Amino acid sequence: MIDINLIRSNPDFVKERLSTRDKEFVKLVDKVLELDIKRREIIKELESLRSERNKLSKEIGKLKREGKDVSEIQERVKGLKARIDELEEELKKVEEELKNTLLWIPNLPHESVPIGEDENDNVEVRRWGEPRKFNFEPKPHWEIGEKLGILDFKRGAKLSGSRFTVIKGWGARLERALINFMLDLHTGKGYREVCPPHLVKPEILIGTGQLPKFEEDLYKCERDNLYLIPTAEVPLTNLYREEILKEEDLPIYLTAYTPCYRREAGAYGKDIRGIIRQHQFDKVELVKIVHPDNSYEELEKLVKDAEEVLQLLGLPYRVVELCTGDLGFSAAKTYDIEVWLPSQNRYREISSCSNCEDFQARRMNTRFKDAKTGKNRFVHTLNGSGLAVGRTLAAILENYQREDGSVEVPEVLRDYVGTDVIK
């Protein structure tokens, strides 16, 4: 959530930054300003009426003690009370509308973020590894997986419908190996492993920015008013909601493996085949809760931590910086890591690493006590995939495939999987 004081004091700056995402957001800023003025006018009138009521109440008491008639003043007090009740109800509605409007405004892009409209304007930062040259036509991962008997799309659809897959045998071993390998790597770097709930309250999703804007992408258990998590970022970041941390507790590094659940409401017709875009998929998530003064250093380190997974697996990738028009709702700056898929002859996203600055912290009310000033300040939150497990599995199948249909297991995973080759 954007600081309303910033909107009040520098609306032109806020509008300029948001217009680099989409000019439509400027309308929401104008609405916030209009509601804020209305709110302050109501509060001013309320304070005046309450002051007058208190003054008259004291006068009634004095006149009663003197034995004088107070009926006329009592009528005035009654009229004031009715107006105060009316204004209090109006204030409640205005404040609710103001809060809801603020919840629909995305984060301000950091000044270093390239300006652009969509993914075509993203900027490549670096590449690692050379895509392998095959002496045969490389197959897509779904063909490889079906022939090996490790990806079963028909039975996945039989159980749950489209965009669900059953992973079997050596495929299930490889999936589990990837999860353990990633968690071992990240915990070895100081991330604390967490096993969070997969069902969360609505306010938890409001805290990280999925609600109210992305409700159609979420799976909801109506009877219990709980949502299945779309990413472990949601419960991990909210662990410290409504808390004031000690400055010496920062930074906090967290990692978790969870299944993730997304309706993919806006993905009709995209990645229909394979396991690139599923309704349920496994992911190892990285979350950082840090001091505002060094959050951008922490972002660069977060990206490196995610990159190392691919480097150890020997999978070629590139890092791109997202432009303003392609930024996620809560992000101030984002790097995407894209892994090479031979069958598509292009790089595909496998991790998205973002600095949300204090945007989520304001929604969650997560602060720390500044040791120098003694004041409470909002933390900065960061998150990134370390990595999306299904997409990593797909990349291994494609990059390590052999002409005879078998797949070599990356050396770093062989002890986890228990074999060198999947046949």
FENGI-V159061 format. One record per helix or strand of 3 or more residues. SS is the DSSP state (2 for helix, 1 for strand). FROM is the first residue (numbers start at 1). LEN is the number of residues. Records with the same first field share a line. If there is no record, write none. Layout:
BEGIN
SS = FROM-LEN / FROM-LEN
END
This chain:
BEGIN
2 = 4-6 / 11-9 / 25-41 / 71-33 / 119-3 / 141-8 / 153-8 / 169-19 / 202-7 / 215-3 / 233-8 / 247-3 / 292-22 / 324-3 / 359-6 / 389-11 / 411-7
1 = 123-6 / 199-3 / 226-3 / 244-3 / 252-10 / 280-11 / 317-5 / 333-9 / 346-10 / 367-3 / 376-3 / 380-9
END
